[in-house]
Amino acid sequence: MGCQFPHTHYDEDMKFTQEEFVRLRARIAALDPLLVAASDEVDRTLLEWARSLSPLERLSAASRASEALHRFQVQRSPKAG
């Protein structure tokens, strides 16, 4: 079964009317309801914040987040012995 949606380049200025959005969302939901459910949980303010950063700033933020997650994992690990 082939893809039912045409492949297009990303257009930052692409806008949909509410009716177009509802129709497209329904088509996607029919193919993959979990994708629609996951997209409903996306924090769009976080995406906008990330887009405002330079690539180096995004890398630095990701590195700090990774280090913090590692510290949490180490703290939660059962102590040997």
C-alpha positions in Angstrom: 0.0 0.0 0.0 1.5 3.3 -1.0 1.5 6.6 0.8 -1.8 8.4 0.4 -0.4 11.9 1.0 1.8 13.7 -1.5 5.4 14.3 -0.6 6.1 18.0 -0.4 8.9 20.2 1.0 8.3 21.8 4.4 6.9 25.3 4.0 7.1 27.3 7.2 4.4 29.7 5.9 1.9 26.9 5.0 -1.4 27.7 6.6 -4.6 25.5 6.6 -8.1 26.6 7.0 -9.9 25.0 10.0 -11.9 22.9 7.5 -8.7 21.7 5.8 -7.1 20.9 9.1 -10.0 18.9 10.3 -10.1 16.9 7.0 -6.4 16.2 7.1 -6.5 15.2 10.8 -9.3 12.8 10.1 -7.3 11.2 7.2 -4.3 10.8 9.4 -6.3 9.5 12.3 -7.8 6.8 10.0 -4.2 5.7 9.1 -2.6 6.1 12.5 -4.7 7.1 15.5 -1.7 6.9 17.8 0.1 9.6 15.8 -2.8 12.0 16.2 -3.0 11.2 20.0 0.8 11.8 20.3 0.6 15.1 18.4 -2.1 16.3 20.8 0.4 16.0 23.7 3.2 18.0 22.0 4.1 21.1 24.0 4.2 23.7 21.2 5.7 26.4 23.4 8.7 24.1 23.9 9.0 23.7 20.1 8.9 27.5 19.6 11.5 27.9 22.3 13.8 25.4 20.6 13.3 27.0 17.2 14.4 30.3 18.7 17.8 28.9 19.6 20.9 28.6 17.4 22.1 25.1 16.6 24.9 25.4 19.1 22.4 26.6 21.8 20.1 23.6 21.0 23.1 21.3 21.3 24.1 22.8 24.7 20.5 22.6 26.0 20.3 19.0 24.9 23.6 18.2 26.6 22.5 19.8 29.8 19.2 17.9 29.7 21.1 14.6 29.1 23.4 15.3 32.0 20.5 16.0 34.3 18.7 12.8 33.2 21.9 10.8 33.9 22.1 12.3 37.4 18.5 11.3 38.1 19.2 7.8 36.8 22.3 7.4 39.0 20.4 8.7 42.1 17.6 6.2 41.5 19.9 3.2 40.9 20.0 0.8 43.8 23.3 0.9 45.7 25.6 -2.0 45.2 26.6 -4.0 48.2 
